[in-house]
């Protein structure tokens, strides 16, 4: 594969992961209830960022190299 096509694929996957992060955070916010959940909402955002943002950054960096 050419370097340009790998870069495009990695950037596309990174963008998809970022969009998934935003959508999942919005869905979690809609379903969040402070009465039911003992953890504050920012903990949910941190967990979502570990699941989506960290892999997006790793894939983006791999695409650059």
C-alpha positions as CSV (number, residue, x, y, z in Angstrom):
1,X,0.0,0.0,0.0
2,X,1.1,3.5,-0.6
3,X,1.8,5.8,2.4
4,X,-0.9,8.2,1.3
5,X,-3.6,5.6,1.3
6,X,-2.6,4.3,4.8
7,X,-2.6,7.9,6.1
8,X,-6.1,8.4,4.7
9,X,-7.4,5.2,6.2
10,X,-5.9,6.0,9.6
11,X,-7.3,9.5,9.5
12,X,-10.7,8.2,8.6
13,X,-10.7,5.7,11.5
14,X,-9.6,8.4,13.9
15,X,-12.4,10.6,12.8
16,X,-14.9,7.8,13.2
17,X,-13.7,7.2,16.7
18,X,-14.0,10.9,17.6
19,X,-17.6,11.0,16.2
20,X,-18.4,7.8,18.2
21,X,-17.0,9.5,21.4
22,X,-19.3,12.5,20.9
23,X,-22.3,10.3,20.2
24,X,-21.6,8.0,23.1
25,X,-21.1,10.9,25.5
26,X,-24.4,12.5,24.4
27,X,-26.2,9.2,24.8
28,X,-24.7,8.7,28.3
29,X,-25.7,12.2,29.3
30,X,-29.3,11.6,28.2
31,X,-29.4,8.3,30.2
32,X,-27.5,9.7,33.2
33,X,-29.3,10.0,36.5
34,X,-27.5,11.3,39.6
35,X,-29.9,9.4,41.8
36,X,-29.2,6.0,40.2
37,X,-25.5,6.5,39.5
38,X,-23.0,7.1,42.2
39,X,-20.2,8.3,39.9
40,X,-20.3,11.9,38.7
41,X,-20.7,12.4,35.0
42,X,-17.2,13.5,34.3
43,X,-16.0,10.0,35.2
44,X,-18.1,8.7,32.3
45,X,-16.5,11.2,30.0
46,X,-13.0,10.1,31.1
47,X,-14.0,6.4,30.5
48,X,-15.4,7.3,27.1
49,X,-12.2,9.2,26.2
50,X,-10.1,6.1,27.2
51,X,-12.2,3.9,24.9
52,X,-12.4,6.3,21.9
53,X,-9.9,9.2,22.1
54,X,-6.8,7.3,23.1
55,X,-7.1,4.7,20.3
56,X,-7.9,7.6,17.8
57,X,-4.6,9.3,18.8
58,X,-2.7,6.1,18.5
59,X,-4.1,5.3,15.0
60,X,-3.5,8.9,13.9
61,X,0.2,8.8,15.0
62,X,0.6,5.4,13.3
63,X,-0.8,6.9,10.1
64,X,1.8,9.7,10.2
65,X,4.7,7.3,10.6
